[in-house]
Amino acid sequence: MANNAKRRTSSALENGAEALADLPSEALDVIKDIIQEVRDETLDLIESGRAQVSGLEKSAEGMIRQNPLQSVCIALGVGCVVGLLMRRR
């Protein structure tokens, strides 16, 4: 999912840069710099999000390993609630 977002962002930014080729070179340089900064910030945010998700995954896995019976009961309860909600539709 993150790789897909990275590809879409890079592709959109590259397409936008190509469309601006008719502008004067100074303006084009400024716009390219801005586009590069936005691209870099976007990639940093994607990496940050990936790190946060990884941390949450490890935390959840640790809790499940510490309390396996409680985890199974919670999963069963959530499954029942989702099943009841889906059945009402």
C-alpha positions as CSV (number, residue, x, y, z in Angstrom):
1,M,0.0,0.0,0.0
2,A,2.8,2.4,0.9
3,N,4.7,1.5,-2.2
4,N,1.6,2.1,-4.3
5,A,1.2,5.6,-2.7
6,K,4.9,6.3,-3.3
7,R,4.6,5.4,-7.0
8,R,1.4,7.4,-7.5
9,T,2.9,10.4,-5.8
10,S,6.1,10.2,-7.8
11,S,4.2,9.7,-11.1
12,A,1.8,12.6,-10.4
13,L,4.7,15.0,-9.5
14,E,6.7,13.9,-12.6
15,N,3.7,14.5,-14.9
16,G,3.1,17.9,-13.3
17,A,6.7,18.9,-13.9
18,E,6.5,17.9,-17.6
19,A,3.4,20.0,-18.0
20,L,5.2,23.0,-16.8
21,A,7.9,22.9,-19.4
22,D,6.6,26.0,-21.2
23,L,7.2,28.3,-18.3
24,P,10.3,30.6,-18.1
25,S,13.4,28.8,-16.8
26,E,13.6,30.7,-13.5
27,A,9.9,30.0,-12.6
28,L,10.4,26.4,-13.8
29,D,13.4,26.0,-11.5
30,V,11.5,27.4,-8.5
31,I,8.5,25.1,-9.2
32,K,10.8,22.1,-9.7
33,D,12.4,22.8,-6.3
34,I,9.0,23.1,-4.6
35,I,7.9,19.8,-6.3
36,Q,11.1,18.1,-5.1
37,E,10.5,19.3,-1.5
38,V,6.9,18.1,-1.6
39,R,8.0,14.8,-2.9
40,D,10.7,14.4,-0.3
41,E,8.3,15.4,2.5
42,T,5.7,12.9,1.2
43,L,8.2,10.1,1.1
44,D,9.3,11.0,4.6
45,L,5.7,10.9,5.8
46,I,5.2,7.5,4.1
47,E,8.3,6.1,5.9
48,S,7.2,7.6,9.2
49,G,3.7,6.0,8.8
50,R,5.3,2.7,8.0
51,A,7.5,2.9,11.1
52,Q,4.4,3.7,13.3
53,V,2.5,0.8,11.8
54,S,5.4,-1.5,12.4
55,G,5.6,-0.3,16.1
56,L,1.9,-0.9,16.6
57,E,2.2,-4.3,15.0
58,K,5.0,-5.3,17.4
59,S,3.1,-3.9,20.4
60,A,-0.1,-5.8,19.5
61,E,1.9,-9.0,18.9
62,G,3.5,-8.6,22.4
63,M,0.1,-8.1,24.0
64,I,-1.2,-11.2,22.3
65,R,1.7,-13.3,23.4
66,Q,1.3,-12.1,27.0
67,N,-2.5,-12.7,27.1
68,P,-3.4,-15.3,24.5
69,L,-6.7,-16.3,26.1
70,Q,-7.9,-12.7,26.5
71,S,-6.9,-12.0,22.9
72,V,-8.9,-15.0,21.6
73,C,-11.9,-13.9,23.6
74,I,-11.7,-10.3,22.3
75,A,-11.3,-11.6,18.7
76,L,-14.3,-13.8,19.2
77,G,-16.4,-10.9,20.6
78,V,-15.4,-8.6,17.8
79,G,-16.2,-11.3,15.2
80,C,-19.6,-11.8,16.8
81,V,-20.4,-8.1,16.7
82,V,-19.3,-7.7,13.1
83,G,-21.3,-10.8,12.2
84,L,-24.4,-9.4,13.8
85,L,-23.9,-6.0,12.1
86,M,-23.4,-7.6,8.7
87,R,-26.4,-9.9,9.2
88,R,-28.7,-6.9,9.8
89,R,-27.9,-5.4,6.4
